[in-house]
Amino acid sequence: MNSKELQRIDSKKMYEVYDKWPQTAKESYEMNLGKFNVKDVDHIVFAGMGGSGTIGDVMSSLLSKDDIHVSVVKGYLLPKTVDSNTLVVLTSISGNTDETLTILRNNLKSNAKFIAFSSGGKLQELSQKNNISHYIIPEYHSPRASFLTFLYSIINVLEDVLPLKRTDVTESFLKLDEVKNEINSSNLNEKNYALNLAKWISYIPLMYYPWGLQPAAVRFKNSMQENAKTHTIIENIIESCHNGVVAWEKPTKLQPILLQGTDDYIKTKERLNIMKEFFNEKDIKYQEIFSKDGSILSKLVCLIYQLDFTSIYNAVLSGIDPSPVDSIDFIKGKL
């Protein structure tokens, strides 16, 4: 693949938005947005679909070692445990997501605290009409390509609630820059590991992940489905050793990818090594993906950056424009 092919097939220049992701992340975190500080919150619900849902997954990981209970809702209903000590964070990048709007409409009389993020749309209108705190965040290209814009804007606004140090955030910008220098669209050569993985994927990838990196795996599945228009499977590596691994006893074209953190739990590392031994004995070709060093924020955003670019490159290599999502548009048109 060369730059001319990339420009021709990626008709809406999605790759250009990704080339700017580190800069966009930093600018979003530094935007002059009012802080949202809530006392006595012991439960935070992140509600959103697609890319907005992945924001909830990442935030859940960031809060995993805190005392605050976290729920991620990808649907129409809030947990029954929502009460006056709950903060509900609604995210719809377009502002018109049916599920997210339904949650707000059905819970306007709730005594929970609500905050909303969108680029405008019906969520902005409904929030303003009902005195819900709403933040307008710009959308770039598409909801999925605006992921970091919204993630870092939400981190900005909820900074006082999150157990994140500023050094963790600034570190993530440096790590994103490192990844950019290695995988951006001006670097279409054998050293671009996002492109190399895209070339290797020729059928249906099956990504094994450790629990802590689940958001990156979920995002990879979603991005491959939306951008490359290909089915993608993800499995928790520990759970799969109790069931899914048996399926490899039958010949298949599935392509395993082992997602790994640089400091995974020792028993998780043991399981991954056993899986590699199993694949080698069965002569099953696999790929390994490693996170950057650093905080969980750095690990997740850098993995998502790399794997999103992989999905764009895989689409272009297959002659597929990554931008259109006609099937999603069809379903939304019927709602």
Stockholm file with secondary structure:
# STOCKHOLM 1.0

chainA/1-335         MNSKELQRIDSKKMYEVYDKWPQTAKESYEMNLGKFNVKDVDHIVFAGMGGSGTIGDVMSSLLSKDDIHVSVVKGYLLPKTVDSNTLVVLTSISGNTDETLTILRNNLKSNAKFIAFSSGGKLQELSQKNNISHYIIPEYHSPRASFLTFLYSIINVLEDVLPLKRTDVTESFLKLDEVKNEINSSNLNEKNYALNLAKWISYIPLMYYPWGLQPAAVRFKNSMQENAKTHTIIENIIESCHNGVVAWEKPTKLQPILLQGTDDYIKTKERLNIMKEFFNEKDIKYQEIFSKDGSILSKLVCLIYQLDFTSIYNAVLSGIDPSPVDSIDFIKGKL
#=GR chainA/1-335 SS CCHHHHHHHSTTCHHHHHHTHHHHHHHHHTSCCCCCCCTTCCEEEEECSTHHHHHHHHHHHHTTTSSSEEEEECSSCCCTTCCTTEEEEEEESSSCCHHHHHHHHHTTTCSSEEEEEESSHHHHHHHHHTTCEEEECCCCSSTGGGHHHHHHHHHHHTTTTSCCCHHHHHHHHHHHHHHHHHHSTTCCSTTCHHHHHHHHCCSCEEEEECGGGHHHHHHHHHHHHHHSCCCCEEEEHHHHTTTGGGGGGSCCCCEEEEEECTTCCHHHHHHHHHHHHHHHHTTCCCEEEECCSSCHHHHHHHHHHHHHHHHHHHHHHTTCCSSCCHHHHHHHHHC
#=GC SS_cons         CCHHHHHHHSTTCHHHHHHTHHHHHHHHHTSCCCCCCCTTCCEEEEECSTHHHHHHHHHHHHTTTSSSEEEEECSSCCCTTCCTTEEEEEEESSSCCHHHHHHHHHTTTCSSEEEEEESSHHHHHHHHHTTCEEEECCCCSSTGGGHHHHHHHHHHHTTTTSCCCHHHHHHHHHHHHHHHHHHSTTCCSTTCHHHHHHHHCCSCEEEEECGGGHHHHHHHHHHHHHHSCCCCEEEEHHHHTTTGGGGGGSCCCCEEEEEECTTCCHHHHHHHHHHHHHHHHTTCCCEEEECCSSCHHHHHHHHHHHHHHHHHHHHHHTTCCSSCCHHHHHHHHHC
//
